Amino acid sequence: MVLSCWSEFQHKVAQLEKEKRPDGTLRQIKIVYFLPHAEGIHNEAHGKYGSPRWEDEFARTDAFLDAPLTAFGIKDAQNKGPISVQAELEQGMPPTERVVVSPISRAIQTAQNFFAKEQVPDELFTCIRVSRDVRLHTCNKRQPLSELKQQFPDVDFSSMKDEEDQLWSTTHRETTKEIQKRAREFLLDNCEVVPIVIEAL
């Protein structure tokens, strides 16, 4: 479904909400905006050293554990985010009800720098453990929960219970089936208009 403007999009959503499922219940429509993280130190290193050297020497070392944004990444999010979000809102983009972030530092940093305060609800960003890819490199392993809470006091981590990262593995990368299960788990949450800031695509 390709729509040319936000008013057309809103009209289509309204139509879909009136349709009934085979069991007679009304559809539940969720609008999710996906936002990839800005440049992280692992991206910078990959660009500097190239794929072969990155894979062989750096990708699995603790030097890039839960890789944060570079100074350029922070500035880039600040320069592009508020302006682009405001432009879309003025053209009729549905306003945001909640911002969900991955528990990976660079995703949280991107959200903090991408949105102006008046563009998001006056509440904490919500960190949900399933809103992330699970890959083999250490840049995709999150910090201990206590450290994240200390570093990001303005983020709600209440849905996360494990101190250490239980999803990340040195040997297993998510299968398509596992990704689909994780996506379904996220979408079953009771939010309607949500930008989600992720650490990988």
DRENLUM-807796 format. One record per residue (C-alpha): x, y, z. Coordinates in steps of 0.5 Angstrom, whole numbers, plus 500, padded with zeros to 3 digits. Layout:
<fifis>
XYZ;...
</fifis>
This chain:
<fifis>
500500500;503506498;500513500;502520497;500524503;499524511;491525510;490520505;494515510;489517516;483516511;486509510;487508517;480510519;477505513;481499516;479501523;472500521;473493518;471487522;476481522;473474521;471473528;467479528;471484532;474490529;481491527;486494532;491499528;498500530;502506527;509504528;515509526;522506525;528510526;535507525;540509530;545515528;553513527;556509532;563508534;562501531;560504524;566509524;571503525;568499520;568505515;575506517;578499517;573496512;569489513;575484513;579487518;573489522;570482522;577479524;580484529;574488532;567486531;568481537;572485542;569489548;572495545;566496542;561493547;554497547;557502542;555509543;554514538;560518535;560526536;558526529;552521530;549526536;550532532;547529526;541527530;540534533;541537526;536532522;531530527;527536530;526539523;524533519;519531525;516538525;515538517;512531517;507534523;505540519;503535513;499531518;503526521;499523527;502525533;507520537;503517543;510514546;517513544;520506545;527505545;532499544;536497550;542499546;546505548;546508541;539507540;537511546;542517545;539517538;532518541;534523546;537527540;532526535;526529538;524536540;521536547;514538544;514533539;513527544;509526550;511529556;513522559;519518559;522514553;520506554;525501553;523494551;528489551;525486544;525492540;532490538;536485533;540480536;547479532;553476534;558482535;559485541;556492539;550489539;550487547;547491552;550494558;548491565;541494567;544498573;549501568;543503563;539506569;545510571;547513565;540514562;535516568;530519564;528512560;523507563;527501564;521498568;519492563;526490563;528485569;535481567;541485570;545482564;543481557;540475556;538475548;545476546;550470544;557469541;554463537;547465535;544470530;536471530;533466525;527469521;522466525;525468532;525476529;517475527;516472534;519478537;516483532;509480534;511480541;512488540;506489536;501486541;503492546;497497547;500503543;497506537;502511534;509509536;516511534;521506535;529507535;533501534;540499534;540495527;536494521;
</fifis>
